[in-house]
Amino acid sequence: MTNSLPQFGSFIEMARKSTLLTAGIVIIGLAGSAYFFARDDITALLSPDSQSAAQSQKPASAAERGLPVIAEYASLMDEKTVVEAVGTGKSALGVLIYPAVSGEIDDILVRAGDRVSKGQVLVILDSDRERLARDLAALQVKDAQQLLARYEKARPLGAVAESEVDSARTALAEARIELDQAEVNLADRTILAPFDGIVGIPQVEAGDRVDSSTVIVTLDNIESILVDFEVAETRFDNVRVGQSVRVETWSLPGEVFTGVVESIGSRIDPESRTFAVRARVPNPNSRLLAGMSFAVYVDIEGKKYPSVPEISVLWGDEGTYVWRIDDENKVSRVPVRVVKRTNGRILLDGPISEGDLVVVEGVLRLRPGRTVSASVRGDAPVQGAGGVAARDGVGEGS
């Protein structure tokens, strides 16, 4: 019992020291925290000048800098409506060649696809009888000339009456007419190309009997193609002669050919409520053929409107609007009306002018009158140098 008392006292002494150590650690921690949170005030009390310098080195607040946004200048664009139609091509010059007379095919001098010149021989009919008739007429002309010459020599001598001389002159004239007719009959046996063009597939062969109703061959000049199509009556005042058109054919996918309106019909079809239009499309490489079907696009010009990127136009309870930046870098909410969307841009009708700076990105935290710091995308538009807005995939067909 006597030995246990000293041991108990030692234990109490150790516990007391541990408690004091813990309390000291807590006090040191509290003091460190207090200094951390109050160090600016302490520094200000110790050195006011240094505190002022520190504050002057702090960056400006977001309100002072201005809210960062991306902006772009509004530009003017022409509103353009594209009228779509389906048309049929035909050669600028194209004929079915018939023989002028009946007869038997003696020879065919061309093949399908041949390019021929005006006056070139295409087909020859048998012509033996016509050649003989021409030779006989030529002899009759010669005889009539000789008879008239003898009469004219004898008339001064009184051997031939004046009436006989006149009759000889008439006979010579008739003989010459007969010769001319024989020449025409012989020429009819040879079929010539009426203009430069490409020969189609001959419809006859040598030895065939033909008459004036038999198609011999086709001939087409396709240096340019005429495309006939119809446009809705509501566009009669918008289509003009000389207006540009674009055509595509399903035979050559992906290729676009340009032409002009050549003629416009003078009346409206009462059943379809459309009018006829013909366009001429140059075809220097002969890639387009008569009879092809075409998709036709006619561009109709409209008014000029300010245009902005599509993402800059917002929708609210009161309608559509954009954010415009003024000269003091403050934004205002401008109500607008959407005229047309095209190629990522929107044509607007409203109090927006060419060259106005419009917010494109960063619109979520904008409020009227707020200062912004704008990063301008693109250059300021040149006055009067507007673009063209076409209707994408929206057109009018017949």
TORKOL-4160 file (C-alpha; in steps of 0.2 Angstrom, whole numbers, padded with zeros to 4 digits, m for minus):
398
<pt num="1" X="0000" Y="0000" Z="0000"/>
<pt num="2" X="0014" Y="0012" Z="0004"/>
<pt num="3" X="0023" Y="0008" Z="m0013"/>
<pt num="4" X="0007" Y="0012" Z="m0023"/>
<pt num="5" X="0005" Y="0031" Z="m0017"/>
<pt num="6" X="0021" Y="0037" Z="m0026"/>
<pt num="7" X="0016" Y="0028" Z="m0042"/>
<pt num="8" X="m0001" Y="0036" Z="m0042"/>
<pt num="9" X="0006" Y="0053" Z="m0040"/>
<pt num="10" X="0017" Y="0051" Z="m0055"/>
<pt num="11" X="0002" Y="0046" Z="m0065"/>
<pt num="12" X="m0007" Y="0062" Z="m0060"/>
<pt num="13" X="0008" Y="0073" Z="m0064"/>
<pt num="14" X="0009" Y="0065" Z="m0082"/>
<pt num="15" X="m0009" Y="0069" Z="m0085"/>
<pt num="16" X="m0007" Y="0087" Z="m0080"/>
<pt num="17" X="0007" Y="0089" Z="m0091"/>
<pt num="18" X="m0002" Y="0081" Z="m0106"/>
<pt num="19" X="m0017" Y="0093" Z="m0103"/>
<pt num="20" X="m0006" Y="0108" Z="m0103"/>
<pt num="21" X="0003" Y="0103" Z="m0119"/>
<pt num="22" X="m0014" Y="0100" Z="m0128"/>
<pt num="23" X="m0020" Y="0117" Z="m0122"/>
<pt num="24" X="m0005" Y="0125" Z="m0129"/>
<pt num="25" X="m0007" Y="0118" Z="m0146"/>
<pt num="26" X="m0025" Y="0123" Z="m0147"/>
<pt num="27" X="m0020" Y="0141" Z="m0142"/>
<pt num="28" X="m0006" Y="0142" Z="m0155"/>
<pt num="29" X="m0018" Y="0136" Z="m0168"/>
<pt num="30" X="m0031" Y="0149" Z="m0164"/>
<pt num="31" X="m0018" Y="0162" Z="m0164"/>
<pt num="32" X="m0012" Y="0157" Z="m0182"/>
<pt num="33" X="m0030" Y="0157" Z="m0189"/>
<pt num="34" X="m0034" Y="0174" Z="m0181"/>
<pt num="35" X="m0018" Y="0181" Z="m0190"/>
<pt num="36" X="m0022" Y="0173" Z="m0206"/>
<pt num="37" X="m0039" Y="0181" Z="m0207"/>
<pt num="38" X="m0034" Y="0198" Z="m0200"/>
<pt num="39" X="m0017" Y="0199" Z="m0208"/>
<pt num="40" X="m0023" Y="0213" Z="m0220"/>
<pt num="41" X="m0029" Y="0224" Z="m0206"/>
<pt num="42" X="m0013" Y="0221" Z="m0196"/>
<pt num="43" X="m0003" Y="0226" Z="m0211"/>
<pt num="44" X="m0013" Y="0241" Z="m0214"/>
<pt num="45" X="m0011" Y="0246" Z="m0196"/>
<pt num="46" X="0008" Y="0243" Z="m0197"/>
<pt num="47" X="0010" Y="0251" Z="m0214"/>
<pt num="48" X="m0004" Y="0261" Z="m0222"/>
<pt num="49" X="0006" Y="0265" Z="m0237"/>
<pt num="50" X="0010" Y="0247" Z="m0242"/>
<pt num="51" X="m0009" Y="0243" Z="m0240"/>
<pt num="52" X="m0014" Y="0256" Z="m0252"/>
<pt num="53" X="m0001" Y="0250" Z="m0265"/>
<pt num="54" X="m0008" Y="0232" Z="m0263"/>
<pt num="55" X="m0025" Y="0238" Z="m0267"/>
<pt num="56" X="m0020" Y="0248" Z="m0282"/>
<pt num="57" X="m0011" Y="0232" Z="m0289"/>
<pt num="58" X="m0028" Y="0222" Z="m0287"/>
<pt num="59" X="m0036" Y="0218" Z="m0304"/>
<pt num="60" X="m0052" Y="0227" Z="m0309"/>
<pt num="61" X="m0068" Y="0218" Z="m0305"/>
<pt num="62" X="m0079" Y="0210" Z="m0319"/>
<pt num="63" X="m0091" Y="0225" Z="m0319"/>
<pt num="64" X="m0077" Y="0237" Z="m0321"/>
<pt num="65" X="m0068" Y="0227" Z="m0336"/>
<pt num="66" X="m0085" Y="0223" Z="m0345"/>
<pt num="67" X="m0093" Y="0206" Z="m0348"/>
<pt num="68" X="m0083" Y="0197" Z="m0362"/>
<pt num="69" X="m0093" Y="0194" Z="m0378"/>
<pt num="70" X="m0090" Y="0190" Z="m0396"/>
<pt num="71" X="m0098" Y="0202" Z="m0408"/>
<pt num="72" X="m0099" Y="0204" Z="m0427"/>
<pt num="73" X="m0104" Y="0218" Z="m0439"/>
<pt num="74" X="m0121" Y="0217" Z="m0447"/>
<pt num="75" X="m0120" Y="0217" Z="m0466"/>
<pt num="76" X="m0133" Y="0220" Z="m0480"/>
<pt num="77" X="m0138" Y="0206" Z="m0491"/>
<pt num="78" X="m0150" Y="0204" Z="m0505"/>
<pt num="79" X="m0166" Y="0194" Z="m0502"/>
<pt num="80" X="m0166" Y="0181" Z="m0517"/>
<pt num="81" X="m0180" Y="0169" Z="m0520"/>
<pt num="82" X="m0177" Y="0154" Z="m0531"/>
<pt num="83" X="m0191" Y="0148" Z="m0542"/>
<pt num="84" X="m0189" Y="0129" Z="m0546"/>
<pt num="85" X="m0197" Y="0121" Z="m0561"/>
<pt num="86" X="m0194" Y="0105" Z="m0571"/>
<pt num="87" X="m0190" Y="0108" Z="m0590"/>
<pt num="88" X="m0187" Y="0098" Z="m0606"/>
<pt num="89" X="m0172" Y="0102" Z="m0617"/>
<pt num="90" X="m0173" Y="0103" Z="m0636"/>
<pt num="91" X="m0159" Y="0107" Z="m0648"/>
<pt num="92" X="m0158" Y="0125" Z="m0654"/>
<pt num="93" X="m0159" Y="0119" Z="m0672"/>
<pt num="94" X="m0167" Y="0102" Z="m0674"/>
<pt num="95" X="m0176" Y="0094" Z="m0689"/>
<pt num="96" X="m0182" Y="0077" Z="m0695"/>
<pt num="97" X="m0176" Y="0076" Z="m0713"/>
<pt num="98" X="m0189" Y="0069" Z="m0726"/>
<pt num="99" X="m0186" Y="0066" Z="m0745"/>
<pt num="100" X="m0194" Y="0079" Z="m0757"/>
<pt num="101" X="m0199" Y="0065" Z="m0769"/>
<pt num="102" X="m0202" Y="0047" Z="m0770"/>
<pt num="103" X="m0188" Y="0035" Z="m0775"/>
<pt num="104" X="m0176" Y="0021" Z="m0770"/>
<pt num="105" X="m0161" Y="0025" Z="m0758"/>
<pt num="106" X="m0145" Y="0023" Z="m0768"/>
<pt num="107" X="m0133" Y="0028" Z="m0755"/>
<pt num="108" X="m0132" Y="0034" Z="m0737"/>
<pt num="109" X="m0116" Y="0044" Z="m0734"/>
<pt num="110" X="m0117" Y="0048" Z="m0715"/>
<pt num="111" X="m0118" Y="0038" Z="m0699"/>
<pt num="112" X="m0125" Y="0041" Z="m0682"/>
<pt num="113" X="m0116" Y="0054" Z="m0673"/>
<pt num="114" X="m0107" Y="0062" Z="m0688"/>
<pt num="115" X="m0104" Y="0080" Z="m0687"/>
<pt num="116" X="m0109" Y="0088" Z="m0704"/>
<pt num="117" X="m0109" Y="0105" Z="m0712"/>
<pt num="118" X="m0122" Y="0115" Z="m0720"/>
<pt num="119" X="m0124" Y="0108" Z="m0738"/>
<pt num="120" X="m0115" Y="0092" Z="m0735"/>
<pt num="121" X="m0123" Y="0077" Z="m0744"/>
<pt num="122" X="m0132" Y="0065" Z="m0733"/>
<pt num="123" X="m0142" Y="0053" Z="m0744"/>
<pt num="124" X="m0143" Y="0050" Z="m0763"/>
<pt num="125" X="m0159" Y="0043" Z="m0771"/>
<pt num="126" X="m0158" Y="0034" Z="m0788"/>
<pt num="127" X="m0158" Y="0048" Z="m0801"/>
<pt num="128" X="m0155" Y="0040" Z="m0818"/>
<pt num="129" X="m0172" Y="0046" Z="m0826"/>
<pt num="130" X="m0169" Y="0063" Z="m0819"/>
<pt num="131" X="m0152" Y="0064" Z="m0826"/>
<pt num="132" X="m0158" Y="0059" Z="m0843"/>
<pt num="133" X="m0172" Y="0072" Z="m0842"/>
<pt num="134" X="m0160" Y="0085" Z="m0838"/>
<pt num="135" X="m0149" Y="0080" Z="m0853"/>
<pt num="136" X="m0164" Y="0080" Z="m0865"/>
<pt num="137" X="m0169" Y="0098" Z="m0858"/>
<pt num="138" X="m0151" Y="0104" Z="m0861"/>
<pt num="139" X="m0152" Y="0098" Z="m0879"/>
<pt num="140" X="m0169" Y="0106" Z="m0882"/>
<pt num="141" X="m0161" Y="0123" Z="m0876"/>
<pt num="142" X="m0147" Y="0121" Z="m0888"/>
<pt num="143" X="m0158" Y="0118" Z="m0903"/>
<pt num="144" X="m0169" Y="0133" Z="m0898"/>
<pt num="145" X="m0154" Y="0144" Z="m0897"/>
<pt num="146" X="m0148" Y="0138" Z="m0914"/>
<pt num="147" X="m0165" Y="0141" Z="m0922"/>
<pt num="148" X="m0167" Y="0158" Z="m0915"/>
<pt num="149" X="m0149" Y="0163" Z="m0921"/>
<pt num="150" X="m0154" Y="0158" Z="m0939"/>
<pt num="151" X="m0171" Y="0168" Z="m0938"/>
<pt num="152" X="m0162" Y="0183" Z="m0932"/>
<pt num="153" X="m0149" Y="0182" Z="m0947"/>
<pt num="154" X="m0163" Y="0180" Z="m0960"/>
<pt num="155" X="m0175" Y="0193" Z="m0953"/>
<pt num="156" X="m0165" Y="0208" Z="m0960"/>
<pt num="157" X="m0166" Y="0200" Z="m0978"/>
<pt num="158" X="m0185" Y="0198" Z="m0976"/>
<pt num="159" X="m0184" Y="0179" Z="m0977"/>
<pt num="160" X="m0192" Y="0177" Z="m0959"/>
<pt num="161" X="m0207" Y="0186" Z="m0952"/>
<pt num="162" X="m0205" Y="0195" Z="m0936"/>
<pt num="163" X="m0218" Y="0184" Z="m0928"/>
<pt num="164" X="m0208" Y="0169" Z="m0932"/>
<pt num="165" X="m0193" Y="0177" Z="m0923"/>
<pt num="166" X="m0204" Y="0180" Z="m0908"/>
<pt num="167" X="m0210" Y="0162" Z="m0908"/>
<pt num="168" X="m0192" Y="0156" Z="m0908"/>
<pt num="169" X="m0188" Y="0167" Z="m0893"/>
<pt num="170" X="m0203" Y="0160" Z="m0884"/>
<pt num="171" X="m0197" Y="0142" Z="m0888"/>
<pt num="172" X="m0180" Y="0146" Z="m0881"/>
<pt num="173" X="m0187" Y="0153" Z="m0865"/>
<pt num="174" X="m0198" Y="0138" Z="m0863"/>
<pt num="175" X="m0183" Y="0126" Z="m0866"/>
<pt num="176" X="m0173" Y="0135" Z="m0853"/>
<pt num="177" X="m0187" Y="0133" Z="m0840"/>
<pt num="178" X="m0188" Y="0114" Z="m0844"/>
<pt num="179" X="m0170" Y="0113" Z="m0841"/>
<pt num="180" X="m0171" Y="0122" Z="m0824"/>
<pt num="181" X="m0185" Y="0110" Z="m0819"/>
<pt num="182" X="m0175" Y="0095" Z="m0824"/>
<pt num="183" X="m0161" Y="0102" Z="m0814"/>
<pt num="184" X="m0172" Y="0104" Z="m0799"/>
<pt num="185" X="m0179" Y="0086" Z="m0801"/>
<pt num="186" X="m0161" Y="0079" Z="m0801"/>
<pt num="187" X="m0156" Y="0090" Z="m0786"/>
<pt num="188" X="m0171" Y="0083" Z="m0776"/>
<pt num="189" X="m0163" Y="0066" Z="m0778"/>
<pt num="190" X="m0149" Y="0072" Z="m0767"/>
<pt num="191" X="m0153" Y="0076" Z="m0749"/>
<pt num="192" X="m0142" Y="0089" Z="m0741"/>
<pt num="193" X="m0139" Y="0095" Z="m0723"/>
<pt num="194" X="m0149" Y="0111" Z="m0720"/>
<pt num="195" X="m0137" Y="0117" Z="m0707"/>
<pt num="196" X="m0122" Y="0112" Z="m0696"/>
<pt num="197" X="m0126" Y="0099" Z="m0684"/>
<pt num="198" X="m0125" Y="0081" Z="m0678"/>
<pt num="199" X="m0133" Y="0067" Z="m0687"/>
<pt num="200" X="m0145" Y="0055" Z="m0678"/>
<pt num="201" X="m0147" Y="0036" Z="m0682"/>
<pt num="202" X="m0153" Y="0034" Z="m0700"/>
<pt num="203" X="m0170" Y="0027" Z="m0702"/>
<pt num="204" X="m0168" Y="0019" Z="m0719"/>
<pt num="205" X="m0155" Y="0008" Z="m0728"/>
<pt num="206" X="m0149" Y="0008" Z="m0746"/>
<pt num="207" X="m0162" Y="0000" Z="m0757"/>
<pt num="208" X="m0177" Y="0006" Z="m0747"/>
<pt num="209" X="m0191" Y="0014" Z="m0756"/>
<pt num="210" X="m0196" Y="0030" Z="m0748"/>
<pt num="211" X="m0208" Y="0045" Z="m0751"/>
<pt num="212" X="m0211" Y="0062" Z="m0745"/>
<pt num="213" X="m0218" Y="0055" Z="m0728"/>
<pt num="214" X="m0203" Y="0044" Z="m0724"/>
<pt num="215" X="m0191" Y="0051" Z="m0711"/>
<pt num="216" X="m0173" Y="0048" Z="m0717"/>
<pt num="217" X="m0163" Y="0055" Z="m0703"/>
<pt num="218" X="m0163" Y="0067" Z="m0689"/>
<pt num="219" X="m0151" Y="0082" Z="m0688"/>
<pt num="220" X="m0148" Y="0093" Z="m0672"/>
<pt num="221" X="m0137" Y="0108" Z="m0669"/>
<pt num="222" X="m0134" Y="0107" Z="m0650"/>
<pt num="223" X="m0121" Y="0121" Z="m0648"/>
<pt num="224" X="m0135" Y="0128" Z="m0636"/>
<pt num="225" X="m0150" Y="0119" Z="m0629"/>
<pt num="226" X="m0167" Y="0127" Z="m0627"/>
<pt num="227" X="m0175" Y="0122" Z="m0611"/>
<pt num="228" X="m0194" Y="0124" Z="m0610"/>
<pt num="229" X="m0202" Y="0125" Z="m0593"/>
<pt num="230" X="m0217" Y="0132" Z="m0584"/>
<pt num="231" X="m0218" Y="0145" Z="m0570"/>
<pt num="232" X="m0233" Y="0149" Z="m0558"/>
<pt num="233" X="m0244" Y="0163" Z="m0563"/>
<pt num="234" X="m0240" Y="0172" Z="m0547"/>
<pt num="235" X="m0222" Y="0175" Z="m0553"/>
<pt num="236" X="m0227" Y="0182" Z="m0570"/>
<pt num="237" X="m0221" Y="0199" Z="m0565"/>
<pt num="238" X="m0204" Y="0193" Z="m0558"/>
<pt num="239" X="m0197" Y="0183" Z="m0574"/>
<pt num="240" X="m0189" Y="0194" Z="m0587"/>
<pt num="241" X="m0180" Y="0190" Z="m0604"/>
<pt num="242" X="m0161" Y="0190" Z="m0601"/>
<pt num="243" X="m0163" Y="0184" Z="m0583"/>
<pt num="244" X="m0150" Y="0171" Z="m0577"/>
<pt num="245" X="m0156" Y="0153" Z="m0574"/>
<pt num="246" X="m0147" Y="0138" Z="m0568"/>
<pt num="247" X="m0151" Y="0120" Z="m0574"/>
<pt num="248" X="m0146" Y="0103" Z="m0568"/>
<pt num="249" X="m0150" Y="0086" Z="m0577"/>
<pt num="250" X="m0151" Y="0070" Z="m0569"/>
<pt num="251" X="m0141" Y="0062" Z="m0582"/>
<pt num="252" X="m0125" Y="0072" Z="m0576"/>
<pt num="253" X="m0128" Y="0073" Z="m0557"/>
<pt num="254" X="m0118" Y="0087" Z="m0548"/>
<pt num="255" X="m0115" Y="0098" Z="m0563"/>
<pt num="256" X="m0124" Y="0115" Z="m0565"/>
<pt num="257" X="m0126" Y="0124" Z="m0581"/>
<pt num="258" X="m0130" Y="0142" Z="m0583"/>
<pt num="259" X="m0141" Y="0150" Z="m0596"/>
<pt num="260" X="m0153" Y="0165" Z="m0599"/>
<pt num="261" X="m0172" Y="0167" Z="m0601"/>
<pt num="262" X="m0174" Y="0169" Z="m0620"/>
<pt num="263" X="m0193" Y="0171" Z="m0622"/>
<pt num="264" X="m0209" Y="0171" Z="m0611"/>
<pt num="265" X="m0226" Y="0165" Z="m0616"/>
<pt num="266" X="m0239" Y="0178" Z="m0619"/>
<pt num="267" X="m0254" Y="0170" Z="m0610"/>
<pt num="268" X="m0258" Y="0160" Z="m0594"/>
<pt num="269" X="m0263" Y="0142" Z="m0596"/>
<pt num="270" X="m0281" Y="0142" Z="m0588"/>
<pt num="271" X="m0280" Y="0124" Z="m0582"/>
<pt num="272" X="m0262" Y="0124" Z="m0574"/>
<pt num="273" X="m0262" Y="0142" Z="m0570"/>
<pt num="274" X="m0244" Y="0143" Z="m0577"/>
<pt num="275" X="m0235" Y="0152" Z="m0591"/>
<pt num="276" X="m0222" Y="0145" Z="m0603"/>
<pt num="277" X="m0204" Y="0151" Z="m0602"/>
<pt num="278" X="m0189" Y="0146" Z="m0613"/>
<pt num="279" X="m0171" Y="0147" Z="m0608"/>
<pt num="280" X="m0156" Y="0145" Z="m0619"/>
<pt num="281" X="m0141" Y="0136" Z="m0611"/>
<pt num="282" X="m0124" Y="0136" Z="m0620"/>
<pt num="283" X="m0118" Y="0118" Z="m0623"/>
<pt num="284" X="m0100" Y="0120" Z="m0631"/>
<pt num="285" X="m0095" Y="0102" Z="m0626"/>
<pt num="286" X="m0111" Y="0094" Z="m0632"/>
<pt num="287" X="m0114" Y="0086" Z="m0616"/>
<pt num="288" X="m0132" Y="0091" Z="m0616"/>
<pt num="289" X="m0144" Y="0082" Z="m0628"/>
<pt num="290" X="m0161" Y="0086" Z="m0635"/>
<pt num="291" X="m0175" Y="0078" Z="m0625"/>
<pt num="292" X="m0166" Y="0078" Z="m0608"/>
<pt num="293" X="m0176" Y="0083" Z="m0592"/>
<pt num="294" X="m0169" Y="0097" Z="m0582"/>
<pt num="295" X="m0172" Y="0105" Z="m0564"/>
<pt num="296" X="m0172" Y="0123" Z="m0568"/>
<pt num="297" X="m0169" Y="0137" Z="m0555"/>
<pt num="298" X="m0173" Y="0155" Z="m0558"/>
<pt num="299" X="m0166" Y="0168" Z="m0546"/>
<pt num="300" X="m0178" Y="0182" Z="m0542"/>
<pt num="301" X="m0170" Y="0197" Z="m0534"/>
<pt num="302" X="m0178" Y="0206" Z="m0519"/>
<pt num="303" X="m0175" Y="0219" Z="m0506"/>
<pt num="304" X="m0159" Y="0222" Z="m0496"/>
<pt num="305" X="m0160" Y="0217" Z="m0478"/>
<pt num="306" X="m0147" Y="0218" Z="m0464"/>
<pt num="307" X="m0140" Y="0201" Z="m0460"/>
<pt num="308" X="m0132" Y="0193" Z="m0444"/>
<pt num="309" X="m0126" Y="0176" Z="m0439"/>
<pt num="310" X="m0140" Y="0164" Z="m0435"/>
<pt num="311" X="m0135" Y="0162" Z="m0417"/>
<pt num="312" X="m0136" Y="0180" Z="m0413"/>
<pt num="313" X="m0155" Y="0181" Z="m0415"/>
<pt num="314" X="m0164" Y="0176" Z="m0398"/>
<pt num="315" X="m0182" Y="0173" Z="m0394"/>
<pt num="316" X="m0191" Y="0180" Z="m0379"/>
<pt num="317" X="m0209" Y="0183" Z="m0373"/>
<pt num="318" X="m0210" Y="0199" Z="m0383"/>
<pt num="319" X="m0203" Y="0191" Z="m0399"/>
<pt num="320" X="m0186" Y="0190" Z="m0408"/>
<pt num="321" X="m0172" Y="0202" Z="m0404"/>
<pt num="322" X="m0153" Y="0204" Z="m0404"/>
<pt num="323" X="m0141" Y="0213" Z="m0393"/>
<pt num="324" X="m0132" Y="0228" Z="m0401"/>
<pt num="325" X="m0117" Y="0236" Z="m0394"/>
<pt num="326" X="m0116" Y="0255" Z="m0394"/>
<pt num="327" X="m0101" Y="0267" Z="m0395"/>
<pt num="328" X="m0099" Y="0266" Z="m0376"/>
<pt num="329" X="m0098" Y="0247" Z="m0376"/>
<pt num="330" X="m0115" Y="0246" Z="m0368"/>
<pt num="331" X="m0128" Y="0233" Z="m0375"/>
<pt num="332" X="m0146" Y="0237" Z="m0379"/>
<pt num="333" X="m0160" Y="0224" Z="m0384"/>
<pt num="334" X="m0166" Y="0228" Z="m0401"/>
<pt num="335" X="m0183" Y="0219" Z="m0407"/>
<pt num="336" X="m0182" Y="0212" Z="m0425"/>
<pt num="337" X="m0192" Y="0202" Z="m0437"/>
<pt num="338" X="m0184" Y="0187" Z="m0446"/>
<pt num="339" X="m0186" Y="0188" Z="m0465"/>
<pt num="340" X="m0176" Y="0173" Z="m0470"/>
<pt num="341" X="m0163" Y="0160" Z="m0465"/>
<pt num="342" X="m0149" Y="0156" Z="m0477"/>
<pt num="343" X="m0132" Y="0148" Z="m0475"/>
<pt num="344" X="m0130" Y="0151" Z="m0457"/>
<pt num="345" X="m0136" Y="0169" Z="m0457"/>
<pt num="346" X="m0153" Y="0178" Z="m0454"/>
<pt num="347" X="m0160" Y="0192" Z="m0464"/>
<pt num="348" X="m0168" Y="0204" Z="m0452"/>
<pt num="349" X="m0182" Y="0218" Z="m0453"/>
<pt num="350" X="m0180" Y="0231" Z="m0439"/>
<pt num="351" X="m0169" Y="0245" Z="m0433"/>
<pt num="352" X="m0153" Y="0237" Z="m0437"/>
<pt num="353" X="m0141" Y="0246" Z="m0449"/>
<pt num="354" X="m0126" Y="0240" Z="m0459"/>
<pt num="355" X="m0111" Y="0241" Z="m0448"/>
<pt num="356" X="m0120" Y="0239" Z="m0432"/>
<pt num="357" X="m0110" Y="0228" Z="m0419"/>
<pt num="358" X="m0121" Y="0214" Z="m0414"/>
<pt num="359" X="m0117" Y="0201" Z="m0400"/>
<pt num="360" X="m0115" Y="0184" Z="m0407"/>
<pt num="361" X="m0109" Y="0174" Z="m0392"/>
<pt num="362" X="m0109" Y="0177" Z="m0373"/>
<pt num="363" X="m0128" Y="0183" Z="m0372"/>
<pt num="364" X="m0133" Y="0173" Z="m0357"/>
<pt num="365" X="m0128" Y="0186" Z="m0344"/>
<pt num="366" X="m0132" Y="0202" Z="m0354"/>
<pt num="367" X="m0144" Y="0215" Z="m0347"/>
<pt num="368" X="m0149" Y="0231" Z="m0355"/>
<pt num="369" X="m0136" Y="0245" Z="m0352"/>
<pt num="370" X="m0122" Y="0232" Z="m0346"/>
<pt num="371" X="m0105" Y="0236" Z="m0351"/>
<pt num="372" X="m0096" Y="0223" Z="m0362"/>
<pt num="373" X="m0079" Y="0219" Z="m0368"/>
<pt num="374" X="m0081" Y="0214" Z="m0386"/>
<pt num="375" X="m0070" Y="0203" Z="m0397"/>
<pt num="376" X="m0075" Y="0208" Z="m0415"/>
<pt num="377" X="m0076" Y="0194" Z="m0427"/>
<pt num="378" X="m0073" Y="0199" Z="m0445"/>
<pt num="379" X="m0070" Y="0216" Z="m0453"/>
<pt num="380" X="m0082" Y="0230" Z="m0454"/>
<pt num="381" X="m0093" Y="0229" Z="m0470"/>
<pt num="382" X="m0089" Y="0241" Z="m0484"/>
<pt num="383" X="m0104" Y="0252" Z="m0487"/>
<pt num="384" X="m0115" Y="0246" Z="m0501"/>
<pt num="385" X="m0105" Y="0230" Z="m0504"/>
<pt num="386" X="m0119" Y="0218" Z="m0499"/>
<pt num="387" X="m0120" Y="0200" Z="m0502"/>
<pt num="388" X="m0134" Y="0189" Z="m0509"/>
<pt num="389" X="m0145" Y="0178" Z="m0499"/>
<pt num="390" X="m0153" Y="0163" Z="m0508"/>
<pt num="391" X="m0167" Y="0152" Z="m0503"/>
<pt num="392" X="m0159" Y="0135" Z="m0498"/>
<pt num="393" X="m0170" Y="0121" Z="m0504"/>
<pt num="394" X="m0186" Y="0131" Z="m0505"/>
<pt num="395" X="m0193" Y="0135" Z="m0521"/>
<pt num="396" X="m0208" Y="0136" Z="m0532"/>
<pt num="397" X="m0211" Y="0123" Z="m0545"/>
<pt num="398" X="m0224" Y="0121" Z="m0559"/>
